Amino acid sequence: MHVQDSHWSPASALAAGGMTMSAAGNGRDTSRTTPLRVDAQRNLEHVLRAAREVFGELGYGAPMEDVARRARVGVGTVYRRFPSKDVLVRRIAEEETSRLTDQARAALGQEDEPWSALSRFLRTSVASGAGRLLPPQVLRVSVEDGASGPRVPQQRTQPVTTELRLVSDQPVAVASVPAAGAEDDAGTSALLEVVGRLVDRARAAGELRADVSVSDVLLVIATAAPSLPDAAQQAAASARLLDILLEGLRSRPA
């Protein structure tokens, strides 16, 4: 039977389509708003995960196109979230610095024995792959000898640094992390302070070599995080290398 159109009205059409008059008046389809927000958040998570993987494997010099490809999004999507590569690099470096600081604090709070606290921090950090994402300025070693207390990395000004990772036979030159702002400095200072406490405790207990500095401990994290194509081999290599490095850090009876 043919249905007459005489009862059609804008209100009935909107009701049938599941959209309110107010939404129509605003020219917006509210049914799409939430999914778009969810999609945007999902894309952001994909980009950050991909950036950690790509920068962890190739260093901070890896191009944004590689990040987009790994995230399976267009490079324009990456740039909409991060207007420049510097912004993305700083975000990843800040998150990794914060994570390392949390790991160091956890080791301090949960281990009473100084050497156990330091070794726990190193094992947790290496297992998490943190060494492949540490900002280069944290890994720049002081050249001054004989300083009292734990030495901290010297802040050099060279525009390019060398990646301290076991990736190939040759070191990989990467672009340095952008100049740190006040927030970056605060994050780095917090990391150096808490790792310094771990170092001080282990040294005072006579379990850590007297010449080992905060810089040395952070370099251990970077050195013991090789990037290998096979995950099982990578984990085994990291554990083995860390065992060797830990033995090198321990003090020996005279």
SVG drawing of the C-alpha trace seen along z (x, -y; Angstrom):
<svg xmlns="http://www.w3.org/2000/svg" viewBox="-2 -27 96 43">
<polyline fill="none" stroke="black" stroke-width="0.4" points="0.0,0.0 1.3,-3.4 2.0,-5.7 1.2,-9.3 3.9,-11.9 1.4,-14.4 2.5,-13.6 6.2,-14.2 7.7,-17.0 11.3,-18.1 10.6,-17.0 9.5,-13.5 12.5,-13.2 14.9,-14.2 13.3,-11.8 13.6,-9.0 17.2,-9.8 18.0,-9.8 19.1,-13.5 17.6,-16.3 16.3,-19.6 19.0,-21.5 21.7,-19.4 20.3,-20.1 20.0,-23.7 23.7,-23.8 24.5,-22.0 26.2,-19.2 25.6,-15.4 26.2,-14.6 26.1,-10.9 29.6,-11.3 31.2,-13.4 32.2,-10.7 33.5,-8.3 35.7,-11.1 37.2,-11.8 37.8,-8.1 39.5,-7.8 41.7,-10.8 42.8,-9.4 43.5,-6.0 45.6,-7.7 47.6,-9.6 48.3,-6.3 49.3,-4.6 51.7,-7.5 53.3,-7.6 53.8,-3.8 55.2,-3.9 57.5,-6.8 58.9,-4.8 59.6,-1.8 61.1,-3.7 63.3,-6.0 64.3,-3.1 65.4,-1.2 66.9,-4.0 67.6,-6.8 66.0,-10.2 67.2,-11.0 64.6,-8.7 62.2,-10.7 58.6,-11.3 57.6,-9.3 58.9,-6.2 56.8,-7.0 53.7,-7.4 54.4,-4.2 54.8,-2.2 51.6,-3.8 49.7,-3.0 48.5,-6.6 49.3,-9.3 52.2,-11.6 49.7,-14.5 48.0,-12.8 51.3,-12.8 51.9,-16.5 48.4,-17.4 49.2,-16.0 52.8,-17.2 53.4,-20.3 57.2,-19.5 59.5,-16.6 61.1,-18.4 57.8,-18.4 57.4,-14.7 61.0,-13.9 60.6,-16.1 57.4,-14.3 59.0,-10.8 62.2,-12.0 60.2,-13.5 58.0,-10.4 61.1,-8.2 62.9,-10.4 59.8,-10.4 59.5,-6.7 63.1,-6.2 62.7,-8.5 59.7,-6.5 61.7,-3.3 64.5,-4.7 62.1,-6.0 60.5,-2.6 63.9,-0.9 64.7,-3.3 61.4,-2.7 61.2,1.1 64.8,2.2 66.5,1.7 69.9,3.0 71.8,0.4 73.2,2.7 69.9,4.5 68.2,1.1 70.8,0.0 70.8,3.3 67.0,3.5 66.8,0.1 69.2,1.1 67.5,4.4 64.1,2.8 65.2,-0.1 67.2,2.2 64.3,4.6 61.9,1.8 64.2,0.7 64.7,-2.8 68.3,-3.0 67.3,-3.3 65.1,-6.4 67.1,-8.4 67.6,-12.0 71.2,-12.5 71.9,-15.3 71.4,-12.9 74.1,-10.6 76.8,-13.3 79.6,-12.4 81.5,-14.8 85.2,-14.9 86.1,-16.3 87.9,-13.9 88.1,-14.0 84.8,-15.7 83.2,-15.0 80.0,-13.2 78.3,-11.7 79.2,-13.5 76.4,-14.4 76.5,-14.5 78.1,-17.6 75.7,-19.7 77.6,-20.1 76.5,-22.3 77.4,-20.3 74.4,-20.1 74.9,-16.5 75.6,-13.6 76.5,-10.0 74.0,-7.3 75.2,-5.1 73.5,-1.8 74.7,1.5 73.0,1.4 75.7,2.0 79.5,2.0 79.5,-1.8 77.9,-4.3 74.9,-6.1 74.9,-9.9 71.5,-11.3 70.0,-14.7 70.1,-15.9 67.0,-16.3 65.8,-20.0 67.1,-22.5 65.5,-21.7 63.1,-24.1 62.3,-24.6 60.1,-21.6 62.7,-19.4 65.4,-20.6 63.2,-19.8 62.6,-16.3 66.3,-15.7 67.2,-17.2 64.7,-14.9 66.2,-11.8 69.8,-12.8 68.9,-13.5 67.1,-10.2 69.8,-8.1 72.4,-10.1 70.7,-8.8 71.0,-5.2 74.7,-5.8 75.4,-7.5 73.8,-4.7 75.7,-1.9 79.0,-3.8 78.5,-4.5 77.8,-0.8 81.1,0.1 79.3,2.0 79.9,-0.3 83.3,-1.3 84.3,-4.8 84.9,-6.1 81.4,-5.2 79.3,-8.3 75.6,-9.0 76.7,-9.3 78.2,-5.9 75.0,-4.3 73.0,-6.0 75.5,-4.9 75.1,-1.3 71.3,-1.6 72.1,-2.8 74.8,-0.3 72.9,2.7 69.9,2.1 71.0,3.5 68.5,3.4 68.3,6.8 65.8,8.1 64.8,11.1 63.0,10.2 64.2,13.3 67.8,12.7 67.5,9.1 66.3,9.9 69.0,12.6 71.7,10.2 70.5,7.4 70.5,9.6 73.9,11.1 75.5,7.7 73.9,6.2 75.3,9.0 78.8,8.2 78.4,4.5 77.0,4.9 80.1,7.0 82.2,4.1 80.4,1.6 80.8,3.6 83.7,2.8 86.3,5.4 88.0,6.1 91.5,4.6"/>
</svg>
